[in-house]
């Protein structure tokens, strides 16, 4: 039997560091300790395994954005929002889980209002243009124009004789 030196197993030291960041964030925001149990430990461990290159800076920025977000209830257990931490690294969220700085005008109601305004502007421009060149035809005027044939409604197949 030969004795060989092997390097020690790699131990991820980020777990205790990131756990201390979570506790610091709770003290800063709500002046209390977070509830910490197996759920939180499992979620933090999964986060670190899935994101091996997650830096301290990114984690701290995500925690800051979580603290400033409106979609996380006050003092909610970290186990509920730790799986979503990567979406908070970029920005905080509003009540609906969206970027509060996103440009407006993207809703259906606003697009509909803009198209209605544009259509009204085109109608007014057409009326002004036709007013200078003569009377604009309206639906009532079109009915009074002579027609080559008399208009009769088509008989329905169930009309009988």
C-alpha positions in Angstrom: 0.0 0.0 0.0 1.4 3.3 -1.0 0.6 6.6 0.5 -0.2 9.5 -1.9 -1.1 13.0 -1.2 -4.4 14.2 -2.6 -5.7 17.7 -2.4 -8.6 18.3 -0.1 -12.1 18.3 -1.5 -13.2 21.7 -2.7 -15.6 23.2 -0.2 -17.7 26.1 -1.4 -17.1 28.8 1.2 -19.8 31.0 -0.3 -22.6 29.3 1.6 -21.7 30.8 5.0 -20.8 34.2 3.4 -24.1 34.5 1.4 -26.1 33.3 4.5 -24.5 36.2 6.5 -25.4 38.6 3.7 -29.0 37.5 4.0 -29.0 38.1 7.7 -27.3 41.5 7.2 -30.0 42.4 4.6 -32.8 41.5 7.1 -31.1 43.6 9.8 -30.7 46.5 7.5 -34.3 46.4 6.0 -36.5 45.1 8.8 -34.2 45.1 11.9 -34.9 41.4 12.7 -33.5 38.0 12.0 -34.8 36.0 9.1 -36.5 32.7 9.6 -33.8 30.1 8.7 -34.5 26.4 8.3 -33.9 23.5 6.0 -35.9 25.1 3.2 -33.6 28.2 3.1 -30.5 26.0 3.4 -31.6 23.9 0.5 -32.5 26.9 -1.7 -29.2 28.6 -1.0 -27.3 25.4 -1.7 -29.2 24.9 -5.0 -28.6 28.5 -6.0 -24.9 28.0 -5.4 -24.7 24.7 -7.3 -26.7 26.1 -10.3 -24.7 29.4 -10.4 -21.1 28.4 -9.6 -19.8 31.7 -10.9 -22.2 33.9 -8.9 -20.0 36.5 -7.3 -20.4 38.2 -3.9 -21.1 41.5 -5.7 -23.9 40.0 -7.8 -25.5 38.3 -4.8 -25.3 41.5 -2.7 -26.9 43.5 -5.6 -29.6 40.9 -5.9 -30.3 41.1 -2.1 -30.4 44.9 -2.3 -32.9 44.8 -5.2 -35.1 42.3 -3.4 -35.1 44.6 -0.3 -36.2 47.5 -2.6 -38.8 45.5 -4.5 -42.5 45.8 -4.0 -43.4 42.2 -5.0 -41.7 40.6 -2.0 -43.7 40.9 1.2 -41.9 42.3 4.2 -39.9 39.7 6.2 -40.8 36.9 3.8 -38.8 33.7 4.4 -35.7 33.7 2.1 -36.6 30.2 0.9 -39.4 31.7 -1.1 -37.3 34.3 -3.0 -33.9 32.7 -3.2 -34.7 30.6 -6.3 -35.7 33.9 -8.1 -32.6 35.9 -6.9 -31.0 35.9 -10.4 -33.9 37.9 -11.8 -33.3 40.6 -9.2 -29.6 41.0 -10.0 -30.4 43.3 -12.9 -33.1 45.5 -11.3 -35.7 45.6 -8.5 -39.4 44.8 -9.3 -42.7 46.6 -8.9 -45.8 45.1 -7.4 -46.4 43.1 -10.6 -42.9 41.6 -10.7 -41.8 43.9 -13.6 -39.0 46.5 -14.0 -40.4 49.8 -12.5 -38.2 51.8 -14.9 -39.7 50.1 -18.1 -40.9 52.5 -20.7 -44.6 53.1 -20.7 -47.0 53.0 -23.6 -46.9 49.3 -24.1 -50.3 48.5 -22.7 -53.3 47.7 -25.0 -55.3 50.6 -23.7 -52.5 53.1 -24.5 -51.9 51.7 -28.0 -55.7 51.8 -28.6 -55.9 55.4 -27.5 -52.9 56.4 -29.7 -54.4 54.8 -32.8 -57.8 56.4 -32.1 -56.1 59.8 -31.8 -54.2 59.2 -35.1 -57.4 58.2 -36.9 -59.2 61.3 -35.6 -56.3 63.4 -36.9 -56.5 61.8 -40.3 -60.3 62.4 -40.4 -59.8 66.1 -39.5 -57.1 66.5 -42.1 -59.4 64.9 -44.8 -62.2 67.3 -43.8 -60.0 70.3 -44.0 -58.7 69.2 -47.4 -62.2 68.5 -48.8 -63.5 71.8 -47.3 -61.1 73.7 -49.6 -61.9 71.7 -52.7 -65.6 71.5 -52.3 -68.2 69.7 -50.1 -67.2 66.4 -48.8 -69.5 63.6 -49.5 -71.3 62.3 -46.5 -73.4 59.1 -46.2 -76.6 61.2 -46.6 -75.3 62.8 -49.8 -74.2 59.4 -51.2 -77.8 58.1 -50.8 -79.2 60.9 -52.9 -76.9 60.3 -55.9 -78.7 58.8 -58.9 -78.1 55.1 -59.4 -78.2 53.2 -62.6 -80.4 50.4 -61.2 -82.8 50.3 -58.4 -81.6 48.6 -55.3 -83.7 45.7 -54.2 -82.7 43.5 -51.3 -82.0 39.9 -52.2 -84.8 37.5 -51.3 -83.9 35.0 -48.7 -84.2 31.3 -49.6 -86.7 30.7 -46.9 -88.9 33.7 -48.0 -91.3 31.4 -49.9 -93.0 32.5 -53.2 
